[in-house]
Amino acid sequence: MTATTAINAITDPASEQTRLYEVCDYYDAESLLTGDERRILCRLRSFLDEKARPLLADHWERGEFPTELVQPLIDLDLMEPAELTGAAAAAGAAGADGAHVGAGSVPARGIYQGFRIFELARTDASLATWYTSQAGLFRTAIRVGASAEQQREWMPKVIDFSLKGVFSLTEPESGSDIAGGLSTTARREGNSWIIDGAKRWIGGAASADVLAVFARDVADGQVKAFLVDRQADGVTLEKIHRKTSLRMMQNAHITLDGVRVPESMRLHNVNSFRDVAAMLRAMRSDVAWIAAGVQAGAFEAALRYVKERQQFGRSLGSFQLVQEKLARMLGNVTSALSLVVRLTEQQAKGIYRDQDSALAKMQTSLLMRETVALAREVVGGNGITLETDVARFHADAEAIYSYEGTHEINALIIGRALTGESAFTR
Ligand SMILES: Cc1cc2nc3c(=O)[nH]c(=O)nc-3n(C[C@H](O)[C@H](O)[C@H](O)COP(=O)(O)OP(=O)(O)OC[C@H]3O[C@@H](n4cnc5c(N)ncnc54)[C@H](O)[C@@H]3O)c2cc1C
């Protein structure tokens, strides 16, 4: 039996009576979803199981993204599903969620949006990262950084993917210390800006229309943001090869050499790194959902495997030492899900602090690392082949552990909040 059948056997997405996450959502967090939201997630489940899962192992091995999934995924209308925007309008709520949230809050449909990421990540971390680069990173850049007028023009195109964008912050020489170390420059010349510098690790850049590039204004030393046409003169993209994690996701090294950007393409509400920090706060919550989903996927695959595989004349799952590992995995997944659900509920109420999303990202990533390692372990030798999903989850977890703030950086954000003392050295 393949891992794919194993996972499908756990739930029946076609039936509304059946729990979506019967095994991995032990305390029934999915009961917070509305019927419409569940139906949309069922649609996503069917698509992932039927169209995406069969492609994953081959594409992972080749280090290629399954581009044939892109348009069908967009067509699923997950970002602002018509059912939900219609319901919100009927209830007197704001329609598009970008329209009623400011820099410090998240959309009211946060639990649905979280489970949407969870569902993608439970299938594959690269698919979740690809989707989140538009629905999370780029959308957040526009939501927080664009003026009201710019949002009116761009947000509908972000939502229907007719304007694809990526978040270009990290640099070759500055990752964790990007706030102080950011060295890409922006120089104003009349009604244009000239951008020089380099960006590294930018996910999905090769297929984007625009790159949201963060650069330091040489005039006032403050960080500003620009939507740079990917095909503009002076923009060079190089694929980062030989990755051992998130192999399907394409990451780029970007060189910006005298790139001219009109003032109209500057994000008018980004005037310092504080505005970038507001974006990172929102994005870290999404990554915590990815970390929860990845471990749910690994746990489910491992559980099914140990029920099937026989050794010493009995199923692996009948051994006490294996059951202890299953219990730890379930405990981790349940803790991670509880954390992200509660964080999302707090944020939906407008309670929105750096240390909260840092804690969720740090802790879910720690739990994820242990869960995927235990999943790999109980699957034995087959756990290092792509024939079982656990190997892919195990490898992909490492990138998630490091991106959107490493363990140490998130710990320092929490430590600063606890003690009132910043341990960052600049
Ligand atoms: C797959 C992938 C996708 C990514 N996608 C994007 C993207 O789309 N856009 C984007 O802008 N960026 C992206 N990134 C970049 C990512 O956010 C950075 O990799 C991350 O911030 C860490 O930076 P770094 O890799 O340069 O590590 P470094 O900053 O060099 O850190 C190396 C190690 O040193 C530790 N360290 C650093 N400073 C301290 C300190 N003060 N105290 C203790 N320990 C410390 C770190 O925690 C880490 O363990 C991506 C990265 C990866 C791997």
The ligand as an SDF file (V2000), in Angstrom:
LIG
                    3D

 53 58  0  0  0  0  0  0  0  0999 V2000
   13.4730   27.5830    1.3680 C   0  0  0  0  0  0  0  0  0  0  0  0
   13.5930   29.0150    1.7720 C   0  0  0  0  0  0  0  0  0  0  0  0
   12.6780   29.9490    1.2990 C   0  0  0  0  0  0  0  0  0  0  0  0
   12.8110   31.3100    1.6180 C   0  0  0  0  0  0  0  0  0  0  0  0
   11.9550   32.2200    1.0620 N   0  0  0  0  0  0  0  0  0  0  0  0
   12.1890   33.5420    1.2450 C   0  0  0  0  0  0  0  0  0  0  0  0
   11.4020   34.5190    0.5560 C   0  0  0  0  0  0  0  0  0  0  0  0
   10.4910   34.1890   -0.2090 O   0  0  0  0  0  0  0  0  0  0  0  0
   11.6790   35.8250    0.7640 N   0  0  0  0  0  0  0  0  0  0  0  0
   12.6730   36.2410    1.5940 C   0  0  0  0  0  0  0  0  0  0  0  0
   12.8680   37.4480    1.7240 O   0  0  0  0  0  0  0  0  0  0  0  0
   13.4300   35.3400    2.2670 N   0  0  0  0  0  0  0  0  0  0  0  0
   13.2230   34.0080    2.1090 C   0  0  0  0  0  0  0  0  0  0  0  0
   13.9770   33.0730    2.7700 N   0  0  0  0  0  0  0  0  0  0  0  0
   15.0720   33.5380    3.6340 C   0  0  0  0  0  0  0  0  0  0  0  0
   14.8750   33.1890    5.1050 C   0  0  0  0  0  0  0  0  0  0  0  0
   13.9310   34.0190    5.6900 O   0  0  0  0  0  0  0  0  0  0  0  0
   16.2730   33.2320    5.7650 C   0  0  0  0  0  0  0  0  0  0  0  0
   16.9430   32.0670    5.3400 O   0  0  0  0  0  0  0  0  0  0  0  0
   16.2100   33.3000    7.2760 C   0  0  0  0  0  0  0  0  0  0  0  0
   15.7480   34.5550    7.6880 O   0  0  0  0  0  0  0  0  0  0  0  0
   17.5720   33.0440    7.9200 C   0  0  0  0  0  0  0  0  0  0  0  0
   18.5730   33.7990    7.3340 O   0  0  0  0  0  0  0  0  0  0  0  0
   19.9160   33.0650    6.8360 P   0  0  0  0  0  0  0  0  0  0  0  0
   19.5440   31.8730    6.0840 O   0  0  0  0  0  0  0  0  0  0  0  0
   20.7320   34.0970    6.1680 O   0  0  0  0  0  0  0  0  0  0  0  0
   20.6460   32.5670    8.1510 O   0  0  0  0  0  0  0  0  0  0  0  0
   21.6380   33.3930    9.0930 P   0  0  0  0  0  0  0  0  0  0  0  0
   21.0190   34.6910    9.4670 O   0  0  0  0  0  0  0  0  0  0  0  0
   22.9900   33.4250    8.4840 O   0  0  0  0  0  0  0  0  0  0  0  0
   21.6650   32.4760   10.3910 O   0  0  0  0  0  0  0  0  0  0  0  0
   22.4150   31.2610   10.4700 C   0  0  0  0  0  0  0  0  0  0  0  0
   22.2090   30.6890   11.8730 C   0  0  0  0  0  0  0  0  0  0  0  0
   22.7080   31.6260   12.8500 O   0  0  0  0  0  0  0  0  0  0  0  0
   21.6810   31.9050   13.8130 C   0  0  0  0  0  0  0  0  0  0  0  0
   21.7660   33.2930   14.2730 N   0  0  0  0  0  0  0  0  0  0  0  0
   21.7980   34.4380   13.5500 C   0  0  0  0  0  0  0  0  0  0  0  0
   21.8440   35.5070   14.3570 N   0  0  0  0  0  0  0  0  0  0  0  0
   21.8280   35.0310   15.6320 C   0  0  0  0  0  0  0  0  0  0  0  0
   21.8450   35.6480   16.9320 C   0  0  0  0  0  0  0  0  0  0  0  0
   21.8510   36.9850   17.0830 N   0  0  0  0  0  0  0  0  0  0  0  0
   21.8390   34.8490   18.0150 N   0  0  0  0  0  0  0  0  0  0  0  0
   21.8010   33.5020   17.8830 C   0  0  0  0  0  0  0  0  0  0  0  0
   21.7940   32.8670   16.6920 N   0  0  0  0  0  0  0  0  0  0  0  0
   21.7890   33.6300   15.5890 C   0  0  0  0  0  0  0  0  0  0  0  0
   20.3850   31.6730   13.0480 C   0  0  0  0  0  0  0  0  0  0  0  0
   19.3170   31.4440   13.9390 O   0  0  0  0  0  0  0  0  0  0  0  0
   20.7440   30.4440   12.2160 C   0  0  0  0  0  0  0  0  0  0  0  0
   20.6200   29.2980   12.9890 O   0  0  0  0  0  0  0  0  0  0  0  0
   13.8500   31.7150    2.4870 C   0  0  0  0  0  0  0  0  0  0  0  0
   14.7390   30.7630    2.9880 C   0  0  0  0  0  0  0  0  0  0  0  0
   14.6230   29.4370    2.6420 C   0  0  0  0  0  0  0  0  0  0  0  0
   15.6200   28.4530    3.1820 C   0  0  0  0  0  0  0  0  0  0  0  0
  1  2  1  0
  2  3  1  0
  2 52  2  0
  3  4  2  0
  4  5  1  0
  4 50  1  0
  5  6  2  0
  6  7  1  0
  6 13  1  0
  7  8  2  0
  7  9  1  0
  9 10  1  0
 10 11  2  0
 10 12  1  0
 12 13  2  0
 13 14  1  0
 14 15  1  0
 14 50  1  0
 15 16  1  0
 16 17  1  0
 16 18  1  0
 18 19  1  0
 18 20  1  0
 20 21  1  0
 20 22  1  0
 22 23  1  0
 23 24  1  0
 24 25  2  0
 24 26  1  0
 24 27  1  0
 27 28  1  0
 28 29  2  0
 28 30  1  0
 28 31  1  0
 31 32  1  0
 32 33  1  0
 33 34  1  0
 33 48  1  0
 34 35  1  0
 35 36  1  0
 35 46  1  0
 36 37  1  0
 36 45  1  0
 37 38  2  0
 38 39  1  0
 39 40  1  0
 39 45  2  0
 40 41  1  0
 40 42  2  0
 42 43  1  0
 43 44  2  0
 44 45  1  0
 46 47  1  0
 46 48  1  0
 48 49  1  0
 50 51  2  0
 51 52  1  0
 52 53  1  0
M  END
$$$$
